């Protein structure tokens, strides 16, 4: 269940955050929500999070930004994207 939250943040920070979220292909709300989830996982000392310590920080920041249902065939998606790009 989603609930509305009102935050007071500097206008310039909000503008930059909106631009960043748009570049990431997500809303500012989902960006903030995912950040809170990340903070809570780190606070709990989530064992799953500790397994990822060997991964680069930039990669860890991507957690939760992609959503899909069921199996995902990345090879098929890459092939499809290349066919669309190059008109094959």
For each residue, the residues with C-beta under 8 A, 3 or more apart:
1:
2:
3:
4:
5:
6:
7: 32
8:
9: 13 14 17
10: 13 14
11: 14 15
12: 15 16
13: 9 10 16 17
14: 9 10 11 17 18 28
15: 11 12 18 19
16: 12 13 19 20
17: 9 13 14 20 21 28 31
18: 14 15 21 22 28
19: 15 16 22 23
20: 16 17 23 24 31
21: 17 18 24 26 27 28 30 31
22: 18 19 25
23: 19 20
24: 20 21 31 65
25: 22 65
26: 21 30 31 34 65
27: 21 30 31
28: 14 17 18 21 31 32
29: 32 33
30: 21 26 27 33 34 65
31: 17 20 21 24 26 27 28 34 35
32: 7 28 29 35 36
33: 29 30 36 37
34: 26 30 31 37 38 63 64 65
35: 31 32 38 39
36: 32 33 39 40
37: 33 34 40 41 64
38: 34 35 41 42 63 64
39: 35 36 42 43
40: 36 37 43 44
41: 37 38 44 46 48 49
42: 38 39 45 46 49
43: 39 40
44: 40 41
45: 42 49 50
46: 41 42 49 50
47: 50 51
48: 41 51 52
49: 41 42 45 46 52 53
50: 45 46 47 53
51: 47 48
52: 48 49 55 60
53: 49 50
54:
55: 52 59 60
56: 59 60
57: 60 61
58: 61 62
59: 55 56 62
60: 52 55 56 57 63
61: 57 58
62: 58 59 65 66
63: 34 38 60
64: 34 37 38
65: 24 25 26 30 34 62
66: 62
67:
68: 72
69:
70:
71:
72: 68 77
73: 76 77
74: 77 78
75: 78 79
76: 73 79 80
77: 72 73 74 80 81
78: 74 75 81 82
79: 75 76 82 83
80: 76 77 83 84
81: 77 78 84 85
82: 78 79 85 86 88
83: 79 80 86 87 88
84: 80 81 87
85: 81 82
86: 82 83
87: 83 84
88: 82 83
